[in-house]
Amino acid sequence: MANFTCSQCAVVEAVALLDTLQSAEKTGPDFGRFFQARNGGILEAAIRTTQSVGVCVPTQSVGTRNPSLTRRVGVACGVWRVDAGLSGRRIVASLTIENYVKAIYQIAAGREGQAAATGKVAEALGVSPGTVTSMLKTLSESGLAEYMPYEGARLTEAGRTLALRVVRRHRLIELFLVRTLELNWDEVHAEAENMEHAVSDLLVDRIDAYLGYPETDPHGDPIPKADGTVAGLTGGSLSRAAVGSRFRVVRVTDQSPEFLRYLTEMGLKLDAEGMVVANRLESGTVTVDVSGRQTTMAHNVAERLLVT
């Protein structure tokens, strides 16, 4: 049997081994039990290795005839899927799991160590709090998050690794669509949401190289690197900018199509430069001058623009 020395090898070998186990069990229950008894240690090594890189091995593929092994897998139905991409067949997290860990990561970004509240996750994903609670428990059982009743969840190291992979795919796809297909910045988010689960890490790495290893996406969000590192947040809220100060838009935190189209109409796209003409606390408004055009906006709008 192979030794699991790297995450990609482990994924491929684990799939092959579990496929063999499924075939053995189909041949007959006695042979299935014999195969599992002979290879239980290898199965557990595959499970541990794949989970350490944020990949979940299916409980149902391991089988229910070994309850101890099944409990140690700790993966509920629907956590995994098998993907056949450019780099070969591999076990990857399900679309739902990827969406959840990404949402938790984005909600907790910049608040080191704090949990993502259940209500916030429900709002981000458009589902009920009860649904979120159930899935957070699944993430906890899978080793991807730490679930805390009445608080929410914090990603484990494996969960954060998986979340960064999904975020990396999403942001690189957005930038690719803007630069190569010339889609507008208000059009790419929904497209990237659909595509981020279908592309392999190999293809994403090629896109990264093709684009010249960019640091930010079309909305100014930092793009995680292939090694899992990500740049810290930069810029301060436009709502707190002093009168007379010059600014450059470096990030937009509200990426809804309607808000982005409004910013486009106002000339406040990414990298736009201007000056703060007025900042009235009593009325809660900020007036800026961009290319000779003055625009007044509410503080709750200006708060969504980060500037330097």
N, C-alpha and C positions, 0 to 999 in steps of 0.2 A: 504494500500500500504506500501511497505517496505521503511525504511529510509536508505539512502546511507551513511554508516559510514566507509567503507573501500573500497579501489580501486578494489580489486578482487570481493567483493560483488557487487559493482556498475556495473562492467562489466557484470556479470551474470544477474543481475536484469534488466539492460538496454536492453540486448538482448531479454530477455523474454518479456519485456514490448513492445518493438518495434515489435516483432513477433506477439504479440496480436493485436497491432494496424494494422499491415498488414492484419491479418485475418479479423479484423473488417471492414476494407475498402473493402475487397473482398466480404464481406457479402452484403454491400450496401453503397453507398456514404453518405446517411443520418446517418446510424449507425456509420460509420467511423468518421464523423464530431462530433457526439455526444461523442464518446469515447475520441477523441483528446481534446475536450473542457473540459471534466471532468478530464482528466489526464495530461493536458498541463504542470502544475507545476512540476509534477513528471518527465515528459519527460525532461524538462529543467534541473532539478536537476541531472538526469542521464548524460545528455550531459556535464554539467559543471564538474561533478566529473570525468568522463572518460577522458575529455580533459585535466584535471589537471595532469593526470599521463601519458600523451602522447598518449592517445588512442582516435581515432576519431569515432564518431557516424555517420552512413550514412545519408546524406540528404534525399535520396530517400526513406529511411525507415520511416523517420519522416513524409514525405508526402509533397505535394506542396499546399495543401488546406489552410495552415496557413503560409503565406509568412513571417510574422514577426518571427515566430519560426524558419523557414528554414534559414533566414538570420543570426540568432544568432548561428545556428549550424556552418555555414561557412565552410562546408566541400564539396569539389568538388568530382565528380564521380571518383572512382578509388582510393580513399584515404584509404579505409577500406577493411577488409575481416573478415569473421566469421570463427574461428578456433575451432575445437573440439579436444582437447588434453587430456592428463592425468588428468589435473585439471578441466576439464569441458569445456563447450561451452563459448567462449569469443569473444569480438570484439577486433581485433588487426589491426595495421596499415598494409597497403598493402605492397607487396614486393618492389614495386617501391619507396614508401615513406621511407621504412626502408633503402634502398640503398642510397637515397638522404641524409637523416639526418646523416647517418654514414659517407658518403663522406665529408659533410660539417664539421662534427666534426673532422675528421682526418686531413683535410686541415688546419683548424684553430687551431689545437692542439699546445699548447705552445705559442700561440699569443692571449692572453686573450683580449677579447673585439673586436678583429678585424674580419671583414667579410671574408668569403670564396668567392673569386672572381668567377664570372660566368664561365670564361674560364677554371679555374682550376677544377671546378666541372665537366664541360663538358669533359675535358681531363681524369679525374679520372673514369668517367662512360662510356666513349666512345660514347657520343651522341653530337648532335649539340648544340651550344650556345643558339639558339632559343628555342630548346626543354627544356633546363635548365631554361631559363627565365620563360617559361610558368609554369614549375613545381615549381619554387621558389615562384611564385605568389600563387599557390595552397597551398604551405606550409604556407605562410603568412596568407591566409584566414583560414587555419586550426588551427592557433595558435601555430604552431611548429617552425616557423622561422620569422625573421623580414627581409623583402625584401627591398633592397635599389637599385633603378635603377642605372645602370652603375658602381655599386660597387659589388653587390653580395648579400649574406645573412648571417645573424647571427642567431644561434639557440636561441629560447626562452628556459626558464627553462624546459617546457614540451618537447621541441624538444631535448634538451640535455639529458633528462632522457631517452627518447626513444632511442637516439643514443647510449648511454652507455649500454643499454640492448642488443642492436644488437651487439655492439663491444664485450661485455662480452660473448655472445653466440659464436661468431666467434672464439675468441681466446681460449676459453676453448675447443671447438671442435677440433681446430688445435692440441692442446696439447694432447687431448685424442687420436687422430689418431696416433700421434707420439709414445706415450707411450704404448698404448694397441695394436694397429695394426702394429706398427713399420713402418709406412710410413716415407719417408724422408721429411726433412723440406722444400724441394722444391716441394713436391707433395700435401701438405695439404691445401694450400690457396684456390685453386679452389674447392676442396671438401667442405671446410667449407663455402664458398660462397653459395653453393647449399643447404647445410644443415641448415644454421643459421636461415632460415625463417620457417623451418618445426618443429623445436624442441620447446617444451614449457619451460617456466621459471622453472617449477618443475623439468623437466629432466636436465636442465642446472645446477640447484642447486645440484642435485644428482651427476652429473659429477664432479662438483667442490669439493664436499666432498670426492668422490672416489679418486680424484687426490691429496688430502691432502691440499686443498685450496692454490694452487700455486699462485705466485705473477706475473709471466711472462709467455708468450707463447713461442713457439719454436724459435721465432725470437727476443725475448727479449722485446717485447712490454708489458707494464703493463696490467694486467687483472683487469677490474673493479670489485669491490666486489658487493655482492647482495644488499647492502644498497646504491649503487650508487656512492660510493667514488672510486677514482682511484689514484694510486701513481703518483707522479711527474716524469718527465723525468730525467734520470741519464746518466752520461757519456759525454765525449767530442769527437769531431771528431778526427779520427786517423790522418787526414791530418795535424793537428796542434800539434801533439805530438813531443816533443823534442827528439833530437838524444841522444841515450843512455838510454832513459826511458823505463821501462817495462810496459806492458799493458795487459789487459784482455778484450776480446770482450764481450760486454754486450748487444748490440742491433744492428740489421741490418735494415736500413730504406728502402732499396730497396729489395722488396721481390719477384721480378720476378724470375721464375724458372731458367732462364739462369744465372742470377747473383748469385743465391744461389748455383748452381752447380759449378760455377767458384770458389766461396769461398771454397767449399768443396774440390775441387782439390788442392787449395792452402793451405789447412789445417787451414783455418780461420773461422771455425764454431763457434757457440756460446760457450763462456767460454774458447776458445782457448787463450793461453798465449804466449807472445813473447816479443821481444825487437826491438826498432826502431834503425836501423843501419845507415840510412841516410834519410835526408829530404831536398831535393834540390828544392828551390823555383824557381831557374832559369830554370830548366827543368820541374818543376811541377810534380815531382815524389817522392814517399816514398818507402824506402826499409826496410823490416822487416825480422826478423829471428824468425821462429816458429819451435820449435823442431829440430833445427840444419839445417833447410832449409830456404834459403833466397829467398824472393819474392819482386820484384819491381812492383809497381802499380802507376797509374796516380793519381793525387790529387783528381780528380772528382770521382774516385773509392773509395779512402780512406775516402772521406767525408761521404760515405754511411755506414761507420762502426763507431759505437760509442764505446768508450773504457774507462776503468777506470785504 
